């Protein structure tokens, strides 16, 4: 019986170390996926984006729903407004707010997701808080802007899009 328990304990320890290692490997894997797909990449040539944005399509408006999720009980995270309307090609600014409800400093980062699928091809961000880690002091409230335009080449059948951010507390901070 003692031999069986020690075998089970060794297996559990092995799988614990394996899962812990895998969780650290996810960060570089995610970064590589973002690099390949273009997600979370700041626009390299802001002047080119501004030139493209001058071709605002005043005949089409797009309804943008804003969403926020958080993966820590110590944080509150939300968009300041729940939706906006803008013309395609026109620059818009939205603001998200994060609050550190804990008594300790927290470092976090937001990960974007979009709907419909492949929206990132048409979303031209020139400023986004998701590009950097956020250091929040105890009780701090921070408003963070996102400046972007939606390319006029967006398919005509799409009238509503969703921009969502999930704010994660970084593991190195826990």
C-alpha positions as CSV (number, residue, x, y, z in Angstrom):
1,X,0.0,0.0,0.0
2,X,2.8,2.4,0.8
3,X,4.4,1.7,-2.6
4,X,1.2,2.5,-4.3
5,X,0.9,5.8,-2.5
6,X,4.5,6.8,-3.3
7,X,3.9,6.0,-7.0
8,X,0.7,8.1,-7.1
9,X,2.5,10.9,-5.3
10,X,5.4,10.8,-7.9
11,X,2.9,10.9,-10.8
12,X,1.0,13.8,-9.3
13,X,4.2,15.7,-8.7
14,X,5.3,15.0,-12.3
15,X,2.0,16.2,-13.7
16,X,2.0,19.3,-11.5
17,X,5.5,20.3,-12.7
18,X,4.4,19.5,-16.3
19,X,1.3,21.7,-16.1
20,X,3.2,24.5,-14.3
21,X,5.8,24.5,-17.1
22,X,3.1,24.4,-19.8
23,X,1.5,27.5,-18.3
24,X,4.8,29.4,-18.6
25,X,5.2,28.2,-22.2
26,X,1.8,29.6,-23.1
27,X,3.0,33.2,-22.9
28,X,5.7,32.9,-25.7
29,X,3.3,30.7,-27.7
30,X,0.6,33.4,-27.4
31,X,3.1,36.1,-28.5
32,X,4.1,34.1,-31.5
33,X,0.4,33.6,-32.5
34,X,-0.2,37.3,-32.1
35,X,2.8,38.1,-34.3
36,X,1.7,35.7,-37.0
37,X,-2.0,36.8,-37.1
38,X,-1.3,40.5,-36.5
39,X,-3.4,40.7,-33.3
40,X,-2.2,43.2,-30.7
41,X,0.3,44.7,-33.2
42,X,0.5,48.5,-33.1
43,X,0.3,50.1,-36.5
44,X,3.9,50.5,-37.7
45,X,3.2,53.5,-40.0
46,X,0.8,55.8,-38.3
47,X,1.1,58.4,-41.1
48,X,-0.1,55.8,-43.6
49,X,-3.1,55.0,-41.4
50,X,-4.0,58.7,-41.0
51,X,-3.8,59.1,-44.8
52,X,-6.1,56.1,-45.2
53,X,-8.5,57.5,-42.6
54,X,-8.9,60.7,-44.7
55,X,-11.1,58.6,-47.0
56,X,-14.0,58.5,-44.6
57,X,-17.1,56.8,-45.9
58,X,-19.9,59.1,-44.8
59,X,-22.5,56.8,-46.4
60,X,-21.8,54.0,-43.9
61,X,-21.9,54.0,-40.2
62,X,-20.8,51.2,-38.0
63,X,-22.2,50.3,-34.6
64,X,-19.4,49.3,-32.2
65,X,-20.3,47.4,-29.0
66,X,-17.7,47.5,-26.2
67,X,-17.2,44.6,-23.8
68,X,-14.8,44.0,-20.9
69,X,-13.9,40.9,-18.8
70,X,-11.6,40.5,-15.9
71,X,-9.8,37.5,-14.5
72,X,-9.1,38.7,-11.0
73,X,-11.4,39.4,-8.1
74,X,-9.0,42.2,-7.1
75,X,-9.8,44.2,-10.2
76,X,-12.8,45.9,-11.8
77,X,-12.6,46.5,-15.6
78,X,-15.2,48.1,-17.8
79,X,-15.7,50.4,-20.9
80,X,-16.7,53.9,-20.0
81,X,-19.5,53.7,-22.6
82,X,-21.1,50.5,-23.8
83,X,-21.2,51.4,-27.5
84,X,-20.4,54.0,-30.1
85,X,-21.4,54.8,-33.7
86,X,-18.8,56.0,-36.2
87,X,-18.3,56.3,-39.9
88,X,-16.0,53.8,-41.6
89,X,-12.5,55.3,-42.0
90,X,-13.1,57.9,-39.2
91,X,-10.9,57.9,-36.2
92,X,-12.7,57.1,-32.9
93,X,-11.6,57.0,-29.3
94,X,-13.0,54.7,-26.7
95,X,-12.0,54.5,-23.0
96,X,-11.8,51.6,-20.7
97,X,-11.4,51.9,-16.9
98,X,-9.6,49.6,-14.5
99,X,-9.7,49.8,-10.7
100,X,-7.3,48.0,-8.3
101,X,-9.5,47.0,-5.4
102,X,-6.7,45.3,-3.5
103,X,-4.3,46.6,-0.9
104,X,-1.3,45.6,-3.0
105,X,0.1,46.8,-6.3
106,X,-1.0,44.8,-9.3
107,X,0.4,44.4,-12.8
108,X,-2.0,43.4,-15.5
109,X,-2.4,43.4,-19.2
110,X,-5.5,43.4,-21.5
111,X,-5.9,40.9,-24.4
112,X,-8.2,42.0,-27.2
113,X,-10.8,39.9,-29.1
114,X,-13.1,40.9,-31.9
115,X,-16.3,39.9,-33.5
116,X,-17.1,39.2,-36.2
117,X,-14.2,36.9,-37.0
118,X,-11.3,38.5,-38.9
119,X,-12.3,42.0,-37.8
120,X,-8.6,42.7,-36.9
121,X,-7.9,42.9,-40.7
122,X,-10.1,46.1,-40.8
123,X,-9.4,47.6,-37.4
124,X,-6.5,50.1,-37.5
125,X,-5.4,50.9,-33.9
126,X,-2.9,53.7,-33.4
127,X,-3.1,53.7,-29.6
128,X,-4.1,50.9,-27.3
129,X,-3.5,50.1,-23.6
130,X,-3.3,46.5,-24.6
131,X,0.2,47.0,-26.0
132,X,1.7,47.5,-22.6
133,X,1.6,46.1,-19.1
134,X,-0.4,48.2,-16.6
135,X,1.1,48.8,-13.1
136,X,-1.7,49.7,-10.7
137,X,-1.2,51.0,-7.2
138,X,-3.7,49.9,-4.4
139,X,-7.0,51.7,-4.9
140,X,-5.9,53.2,-8.2
141,X,-8.4,53.9,-11.0
142,X,-7.0,54.3,-14.5
143,X,-8.8,55.3,-17.7
144,X,-7.1,53.9,-20.7
145,X,-7.9,55.0,-24.3
146,X,-8.0,53.1,-27.6
147,X,-7.7,55.2,-30.8
148,X,-8.7,53.4,-34.0
149,X,-10.6,53.5,-37.3
150,X,-12.5,50.8,-39.1
151,X,-11.3,50.4,-42.7
152,X,-13.9,51.4,-45.3
153,X,-13.2,48.0,-47.0
154,X,-15.2,46.3,-44.2
155,X,-17.7,44.0,-46.0
156,X,-21.0,45.7,-46.7
157,X,-23.1,43.1,-44.8
158,X,-21.3,44.0,-41.5
159,X,-23.1,46.8,-39.6
160,X,-22.2,45.9,-36.0
161,X,-18.9,44.8,-34.5
162,X,-17.8,44.0,-31.0
163,X,-14.5,45.0,-29.4
164,X,-13.7,43.1,-26.3
165,X,-10.8,43.2,-23.9
166,X,-10.1,40.7,-21.1
167,X,-7.8,42.1,-18.3
168,X,-5.5,39.6,-16.8
169,X,-3.5,39.9,-13.7
170,X,0.1,38.8,-14.7
171,X,1.4,35.7,-13.0
172,X,4.7,37.3,-12.1
173,X,2.6,39.7,-9.9
174,X,0.9,37.0,-7.8
